[in-house]
């Protein structure tokens, strides 16, 4: 799970969810329509993994410049940071429904721009527009579902948004595979995102605004009318009363700490409980990204090619394993995360550094490091190893110079042209460990950071604290996704994943030091725990031992 959360919902709540939505289909219509935003979120963050392989084939400058490849991938993340920030203001000013409609327009514009892009910089512009939509959808879709759902099934319905995100990523890999042999390949892959955006836009036009937002804007009659369609008649008044109390409490908090962002930020950092909560919340969000998850989700086919699977279609087919396991992991975390959600945070350490050494610019498999049996001589050219032509014809497994002519020659002979990795009988291990990495990531670091951030802050600062932590997640995502390919050139793929393993170790230490276990605690108990100052049990025992020695 990436850049989103899965709300806690037990099995009883899911059972109740099915029962309630069966009786009141309007609720499912609301949740499904808004949930398409999660699907778009997942699709647009996942589709670039396969599309990038074909963008490199169409634009030589992209193929030759790893920073340009990284920029095409990461600009959606940069746009999402801006989209999330602006989306918060649009949500409050114009409503959740309007925010979703604007996000759909941005998705559609981005998809069209990318599909017809004549140059790499136009693809980047399209990715920025898509990023704006992703940022707005990441916060607005679950918010709308939460506020337009009955309280007893709210967690179950919101959690389906998280599932739709990972489902959207898996769907994007299927679409990539479907268009591999279609003229235009990557243009279709990126352009298809416009279809669900249009569908959601049309559906949302016929749906109401969030009842909570309407009540907050003193449109009480409209709010009541929506609640009457969601709740049984005998429950409407109770829900109206609960809504009134919630909105009044929110206004009272604004009167105490101020309505402006600056006043809220100042009040947050002046409060020791919030500061300690932010230390924990930001730590888990940054650690989530620096274990390298989005290098796997954004560059999975490229990583598979590093391991020696040269064919684009083969690389994308094998990458379905990672996206499929990620979706399955989301389902597992929805079912079991609350049974001990601080226990699974360290299991990705050491799993993500098993990929074969990458030979950066040449096709591979020369038999002798100095001279092949075919009379090919090894030369060093700009720190890049490549084989130059000798007197005998090339044989399968020979290393040859990297050029368009050589690529065409290989393809004309029906041979596979490797340029990003060496074919190896151990290449399958990369796929095995990629799958293992996802299996241990999804129910642990994939979900826990969002659960922690939903519980760790005092009520009046929960939105601000969660927002700061989410921004730290997006910024860390941007750093990792922008630097990944450059790191593989500088360190090799093995060195890069060893670096992520090191980050995982550092993250484990700070999580142990700063993040308390919140399982089974009420919000008030978490606040008291932070007020007293959290220390790991090992440090508490040492302090007690020193106190006893002093006495």
N, C-alpha and C positions, 0 to 999 in steps of 0.2 A: 504494500500500500504506500502511495506517495502523495505528498502535498494535499492531504485530506484526512479526515478522520472517520472512524467508524464508531458511531454511538453505541454505548453498551445497551444490550437488550437481551434478556434471558429467553429461554425456550418458551416459557409461559406467555411472554409478550408476543413472540412470533405467532403462537397459536391463536392468541386473541386478535392479532393483526389480521390473519386470514379470515377469522370469523366476522370481524367488524367490516372489513372491506367487501366481503361477500354480501353482507346485508346493506351496506351503503357504498355502492360502486363509485359514487362521486369522490370519495376520499382517495381511492386508488387513482382516479383520473387526475386529481390535483397532484398527487405524489409522483405519478409516472410522468406527467407533462413537465414538471420541474426537474425530475430526475434525468431527463434527456440532457440537461446541462452537465451532469456528471459524466454521461456517456461521451459527450463532445470533449470534455476535459480530458478524459482518458484517451480518446481517439487522436486528438491533435498532439498530445505529448508522446504517443507511441508510434504514430504513422511515420514520423521522420526517420526512425531507425532503418526501415527498409527503403524509403524514398531516397535517402542520402546515397545509397549504393548506385542508383541510376542517375542522380544529379551529377555525380562525379564523372560518369560516362559521357554526359551531354556537355559539360563545361570543363575544359582542360584546366582552367585556373583553379577550380574547386578541387580537382584531383591532385594538383600539385601543391596546394596550400592547405595544410591541416588547420591553420587558424581560421580559414574561411569555412571549412567544414564545421568546425566547432561553433562558429558564429551563427551559421544557419540553424544549427540545433538549439543553441542557447538563447537566441533572441526571443524565442517564445517565452522563456523563463523570465527574461528581463521585462518583457511586456506584461507578464503576469503580475510582477511586483507592482507596476504602475496601476494595472487594472484592479488589483485587490484594494489598493489605497484609494483610488478614485471611486471604486465600486462601493466602499463603505459610505462615502458621502452621498452617492446617488441613492443607495438603499434608504438612508434616513430622509433625504430631501424629496425624492420622487416615488419611493416605494419599491418593494421587492419585485413585483410584477414588471414594472418598467425597467428595472435593472436587468432582468432576464431577457426582456425584449431587446434591449440595447446590446447585450452580450451576443445574442443571436445575429444581429446585424453585423457586429464585428467579426464573428466567426465566418459569416457568409462573404464579407468583403475580403477577409484574409484568404479564404479558399479560392475565390475567383482570381485574386492577384497572383497567388502561387501557381494556379493551373495554367495561366497564360503568361507567366514570367519569361521575358526574353533574355534575361541576364541574372546572374547570381544575386546582385544587389536588390533586384525586384523580389526574389524569393525571400530575402531577409526582411523586406518591408512587409510582405504578406505574413511572415512568421511573427512579426511584431503585432500586427492586427489580431492574429489568432491568440497571441499571448494576452492582449488586453481582454479578450473574451474569456480565456481560461481563468485569469485572475478574478474577474467578476463572477463567473460561474462557480468558482471554488468556494466562495463565501455565500453567494446568494441562494443557490439551489438548496443546500441543506437548511438554510435559514427559513426559506419559504415553506419547505416541507414541514419543518418543526412547528412553525407558527400556524400552519393550516391543518394540523393533524390533531386528533383526540389525544389527550395527555397519556392515556393508558397504553397507546400503541406508538407513541411518538418515537421512542428509541428504535423500534423495529423499522419504521418507515425511513428515518434518517439514515440508518445503517445501510439501507439498500442503495442510497446515493453513493456511499463508498464502494459498494460492490459494483455499481454501474461504472465507476471510474476504472477499476481494474478490468471489468468486462469490456469497456471501450478500448483499452489498450490491447486486449486479446483480439477484439474485432478488427482493430487496425492492422494487426499482423496477418489476419486472414485476408483482408482486402489487399494488402501488399502482395501476398502470394497469388491472389486471383488475377492481378494485373501485370505479373512478371513478363508475360509474352504478348502483351497488348501494346500496340504503337502508342507512344506517349507515356507509358509506364508511370513515372513519378508524378506526372501532371494529373493523371486520373486518381492516383493514391491520395494526393493532397486536395484535389478538387471535390472528392466525394464527401468531405466534411461539410460541404454546404447543404447537403440533402437533409440530415437530421436537424440542422439549424433552421431550415425553412419549416420543417414539420413542427418543431417546438414553437416557433414564432406564431404559426397559425393556431396551434392548440392554446397557447397562452393568451391570445386575443379574446378567447371565449371564457377565460377563467377570471375570478375576482382577485382583488388585492388581498394581502395578508390581513386577517381580522385584527391582529395586534397592532399593525401599523395604522390601520384605519382608526382604531380606538385612540391611539396615541395622538392622532391628528383631530380628535374630537368628532369623528364621523361615526358616532356610536350606533346609529340605526343601521348603517351599512355593515358594521361589524357584527351586529346581532343577526342580521339576515344571513350572513355566511355561516355563523355558528349554528343556526337553525338547520342548515343543510348538512352539517357535519355531525352534530350531536343529537341524540334522542331528545324529544321535547322536554322531558322531565329533568334533563341535565343542563339545559341552556342557561337558566338563571344562575346556577352555581358556577358555570364557566364564565359568565359575564362578571360575576362578583370576583372571581379569581383574577380575571383580566384587569379589573379596576384596581385591585390591591397591588398587582404587579406593576402597573403603570404608575400608580401613585408612589410606590417605593422607589421606582426609577427616577421620578421627578424629585423626590426627597434627596436622593443621592446626588443628583445634579446640583441641588441647592447647597449641599454641604461642600462638595469638591469642585464645583464649577462645571459649566456646560462645554467650555472650549477644550480642545485637545491639549493645549499647553497647560491648562489648569489641572486636567486629569493626569497628565504625565508628571507634573511636579508633585502632585499629591501621591502618586504611586511610588516614586523614588524616595519620598519622605517617610514612607511607611515600611518598617523593617520586615513585616510579614510579606508584603508585595515584593520587596527586593529579594528576599530569600526564595519566594515563589518563582520570580523571574530567573534567578540563577539556576534553579532546577529545570524550569520550562524551556529556557533557551538552550541549556546544555543538551537535553534530550533531542531537541529539534536539530541542532547543529550536528550532533553525533549521528543522527539518522541519515543525513546527507553524506557525511564524510566517511561512512563505511563503504560508499561507492555504489549505492543502489541505482541511482539514475544513470550511471555509466552503463549499467547492464540494461536498463529499460530503453535508453536513448540510442545505445550503440551495440545492442546485442548481436545483430547480423555481422557487424564489423569485427566484433570480438570472436565470433565463430570463424570468420575468415582468417583472423590472426592464427587460429588453431589449425589451419590447413585446409579448410573447406572453401575452395575458391569460387564455386558457382554461387551466383546471387540467389537463385531460387533455392538451392540447398541450404544456404546460410539462413534464409528467412524461414524455411520450413523447420529447421532445427531450433530457431529462435522462438517458435510457437511453444516450445517446452517451457521456457522461462515465463512468458506472459500467461500461459495457462496455469502454471503452478502458482503464479502471483494471484490470479483470480481465485483459485482454490484456497490459497492461504488466507484470503480475505474472508471467505466463508468460515473457515476454521476459527479465525480470530473473533468473528461475530459470535460464535457459539461458546468459546472457552476463555476469552481474554480476561474476564473478571475473576477467574479462579486463581490468579496469581500473576498479575501483569508486570511485575518488576523482575520476574525470574528468567525471562527469555531474552534479555537485552544483550547478552554477551555471546550468543551462540554463533554469530557470523564471523567472529574473529578467526583468522587463520584459514577460512574456507575459500577466500576470494583471491588467492595468489598462485593458482596452479596452472596458468596458461603457458603455452610453449613460447620460446623465444621468437621474437618477430624479426625477420630480415626485411628491412624497410623498403627497398626499392627494386629488388630483383625477384624473378621467379626462382624457385628453389630446387633442392634435391640433388645437387652435385655430389658425386660419389667420393671424391677426394678433395680435402681442403686446399691442396696445393695445385693438383693437376688431375683432370678427369681422364678416364680411359679413352676418351674420344679426341684428345689433343686440344682441349680448350684451356687457355691460359688465364690465370687470375690476375686482375689488375685492381689497384685501388684508385678510385676516381671520386674526389670530393667526399672522402670518408664513407663511401658507399660501395659495398662489394657487388660486382657484377661480372658475369662471364661474357667475353667477347668471342666472336666467331673464329674458329680454327679452320683447318682444311677439310674436316669431315662433316657430314650432315649432323644436325641435331637429333638426339635420341630422346625418348621419354625419360624424364628425370633430370635432364641437363639444365644448367642455369644459363640464362641468356640475358642480353642487355634489355633494359626497360625502355620501350619505345612503342609508338603506335604501329609502326610497320611490323615489328616483331609480334605484337599482339594479333595483328591481322593474319600474319603467317601461321601462328599457332592455331587460331580459330579455323583457318582454311584447311588445316590438316586434321581437324576434328579433335584437337587437343585442348586441355584446360590450361589457361594462362594464370599462373599464381603470381601475384605481386604483393600481397599483404600478409602472407604467412607461408610456412613450409608444410607440404603434405607429410603427415607422420602417422604411424600406426598407433600412436598414443593420443592423437587429436581428439578422439572420442571422450577422453578424460575431461577435457575442457567443458564439454556438454554436461557430463555427469556432475561436475562440481558447480557449474552454473545453476543447474537444477537444485543441488543441495543448498547452495547459497540462498536461493529464493525460498526454499522450504523452511529454513531456519530464520530467515529475515521476516517474512510476511506476518506470522503471528506474534513476533516479538517487537523488533524495532520498527516494523511497518505500522503497527497500531498503537503501541504503548505511548509514544510521545504525545499523540493527540488526546489519549485518555488522561494522561498526567496533566496536560494543560487545561482540560475541562474541569479538573478537581482542585488544582493547587492554589488558586487565587481567591481572595475574599470576593463576595458576590458583587460589590460595587465596582471592583476593578477587573472582573472576569473578562469582559469584552476587550479592554485595553491590553491586559496581560496576554491574552490569547492572540491578539493582533500582533503584538511585538514579537512573540515567539514564532508566529507564522511567517512574519517578514524575515526573521533570522533563518527560517527553513528555506524560503525562496532564494535569499541571497547566497546561502551555502550551496544550494542547488545550482545557481548560476556559476559560482566559482568552480565547482567540480565539473559541470558539463562543458564549460568553456575551456578548461585546462586539460581535459582527459587526453585528447589526441596528441596534443603537444607533449604531454608527459610520456605517452607511449613512444614517441620519437626520441625523446631524451633518455628515458630509462628502459625502454622496451616494455612489452606488455607484462612480463613477469615482474619487473621492477615496479611498475605502476600499481599492480594489484598487491604487491608486498607493502607498498606505501599505504594503501588503503587498510591493509591489515594492521599496520602501525597506528593509523588513525583510530581504528577500532579499539586497540589496546588503550590508547590515551582516553578515548571516550568512555570506555569501561571504568577507568579509574575515577574520572570526574562524575560519572553517574553514581558510582558507589559513594563518593564523597558528598555529593550535593542533593541527590534525589531521594526523598523519603518514600517508603511504601505507603500507598494510600488505599490499598485494598480493604474494603469493609469499613472504612471510616466515613463518618458524616462530614459534611463540609466544615462545620464548626470545629470538629476534632482536628481536621487537617490544619485549620487556621491556628488553633492552640499549639499544635506541634511545631509549626513554623515560628510562632511567637516566642516559644521557649528556645528556639535555635536548634536546628537538626544536626545531629552528628551520627555517623555510622556506629553500629553496635560495638565494633572492635575498638573504636576510639573512646566510646563511653566506658567500656570495661577498663581500658588503660587509665582513664581519668579517675575512676573509682579506686583502682589499685594504688595510684599515687596518693590519693586522699587518705587511704587507709595507712599507707606507710608514713605519711606526715603525722597522722594522729598518733 
